[in-house]
Amino acid sequence: MTLHPVHATILEFLAGQNPSRPQPPPELDDNLLERHQLTSLGFLELIQLLEEQTGVVIDFTTTDPASLVTLRGLLAAFQPTHS
């Protein structure tokens, strides 16, 4: 199965966060902060990377950051939808 580029970018970023302690890929609804796959700084770096890659800019005045701490939330925010 081929991953969407956004999904692949997220997994690659997470793998690089703590290469000395590799973890299995997260499930869609795992909280990446609670699983210690992301620090708060890493979260911001990932959001910036995804914004640069996709051209989608997250407006935190209308988006709850807590909605972006799971793989499902990140994919929903940064993957284009198809009609």
C-alpha positions as a Python dict, from the first residue, in 0.01 Angstrom:
ca = {
    (1, 'M'): (0, 0, 0),
    (2, 'T'): (136, 340, -98),
    (3, 'L'): (104, 610, 165),
    (4, 'H'): (-20, 958, 84),
    (5, 'P'): (282, 1194, 84),
    (6, 'V'): (152, 1374, 395),
    (7, 'H'): (119, 1045, 581),
    (8, 'A'): (470, 942, 476),
    (9, 'T'): (612, 1279, 584),
    (10, 'I'): (451, 1249, 928),
    (11, 'L'): (584, 897, 983),
    (12, 'E'): (932, 995, 864),
    (13, 'F'): (933, 1299, 1092),
    (14, 'L'): (821, 1091, 1391),
    (15, 'A'): (1089, 829, 1324),
    (16, 'G'): (1354, 1102, 1330),
    (17, 'Q'): (1239, 1249, 1660),
    (18, 'N'): (1405, 985, 1875),
    (19, 'P'): (1610, 754, 1651),
    (20, 'S'): (1782, 589, 1948),
    (21, 'R'): (1442, 466, 2075),
    (22, 'P'): (1242, 362, 1770),
    (23, 'Q'): (870, 310, 1822),
    (24, 'P'): (614, 137, 1605),
    (25, 'P'): (410, 370, 1384),
    (26, 'P'): (119, 526, 1571),
    (27, 'E'): (-240, 419, 1529),
    (28, 'L'): (-469, 682, 1378),
    (29, 'D'): (-607, 796, 1714),
    (30, 'D'): (-293, 772, 1930),
    (31, 'N'): (-203, 1099, 2101),
    (32, 'L'): (148, 1164, 1971),
    (33, 'L'): (239, 1383, 2269),
    (34, 'E'): (120, 1129, 2525),
    (35, 'R'): (307, 850, 2344),
    (36, 'H'): (621, 1066, 2362),
    (37, 'Q'): (660, 1054, 1986),
    (38, 'L'): (650, 1433, 1976),
    (39, 'T'): (758, 1705, 2212),
    (40, 'S'): (576, 2037, 2211),
    (41, 'L'): (859, 2183, 2003),
    (42, 'G'): (851, 1882, 1771),
    (43, 'F'): (477, 1936, 1729),
    (44, 'L'): (535, 2292, 1612),
    (45, 'E'): (816, 2182, 1380),
    (46, 'L'): (591, 1914, 1228),
    (47, 'I'): (308, 2162, 1173),
    (48, 'Q'): (550, 2402, 1003),
    (49, 'L'): (690, 2123, 783),
    (50, 'L'): (342, 2012, 678),
    (51, 'E'): (234, 2370, 608),
    (52, 'E'): (539, 2416, 384),
    (53, 'Q'): (484, 2083, 208),
    (54, 'T'): (111, 2122, 146),
    (55, 'G'): (53, 2497, 131),
    (56, 'V'): (-219, 2455, 396),
    (57, 'V'): (-182, 2711, 674),
    (58, 'I'): (-341, 2623, 1007),
    (59, 'D'): (-520, 2914, 1170),
    (60, 'F'): (-492, 2849, 1543),
    (61, 'T'): (-758, 3110, 1615),
    (62, 'T'): (-1010, 2870, 1460),
    (63, 'T'): (-834, 2534, 1500),
    (64, 'D'): (-787, 2368, 1837),
    (65, 'P'): (-424, 2242, 1853),
    (66, 'A'): (-553, 1937, 2043),
    (67, 'S'): (-725, 1826, 1723),
    (68, 'L'): (-382, 1790, 1559),
    (69, 'V'): (-208, 1566, 1812),
    (70, 'T'): (-324, 1245, 1643),
    (71, 'L'): (-233, 1104, 1306),
    (72, 'R'): (-602, 1119, 1209),
    (73, 'G'): (-620, 1489, 1298),
    (74, 'L'): (-302, 1574, 1110),
    (75, 'L'): (-413, 1382, 802),
    (76, 'A'): (-755, 1549, 805),
    (77, 'A'): (-598, 1893, 831),
    (78, 'F'): (-326, 1850, 571),
    (79, 'Q'): (-450, 1599, 312),
    (80, 'P'): (-650, 1750, 32),
    (81, 'T'): (-1005, 1622, 8),
    (82, 'H'): (-1141, 1488, -315),
    (83, 'S'): (-1499, 1548, -428),
}
